[in-house]
Amino acid sequence: MAMALGCNGFFVDPTLTSMSVSTLQSTTLQNVGSTVQLQATGTYDDGSHKNLTGTATWSVTSNPDFVSVNAAGLATAKKVTPAGTTATVQAAAQSSNGSVVSGTITLTVGQSTSLTITSSLGTTISLATNPINTPVSFTATLNGNSVTSSTTFTSSNSAIINIPSGATSGTIGGTTGTVTITANDSTDNATGTLVITVTN
């Protein structure tokens, strides 16, 4: 026993140097009452890591009216309007040297109703490389998820890009100029636009 106690003096508790906050779930809280479990991981000066979720001090440092967090790191949406508002959640712990180490994560509340539209040929199309009747397809995403199958696309000028009714693709019309592609996802009541310029 005496030897064990004596040897104990050679061991020094590692010092907490940094902390990160993560989640295996989505960082978007779509509805009031939606929750996400956060995890705080501490990194120490000896290279080790430790789960500090249950011992860290949790707080919401920005927009606390929108998100709350309990002592176990469970974040809950309190408000979701306007959609897309972000809140910063912080986990903090005291290191063995007396300093406070913290980490944060950004959560988004509400579901955006703005579609992100992309074109298979980009936003600047040259007729020299993509002549008349060259196919061009469009995709729509909402909150990171593809909604192309439930989205209709229309062209503001069919002479520049022609899109048949109900199609997700069209063809180059052969005329130069700027055209606006409008997308409407009827399932989620979301819309979006993409401006494309066609040159010689």
Secondary structure, 3 states (H helix, E strand, C coil): CHHHHHHHHHCCCCCEEEEEEECCCCCEECCCCCEEECEEEEEECCCCEEECCCCCEEEEEECCCCEEECCCCEEEECCCCCCCCEEEEEEEEECCCCCEEEEEEEEEECCCCECEEEECCCCEEECCCCCCCCEEEEEEEECCEECHHHEEEEECCCCCEECCCCCCEEEECCCCEEEEEEEEECCCCEEEEEEEEEEC
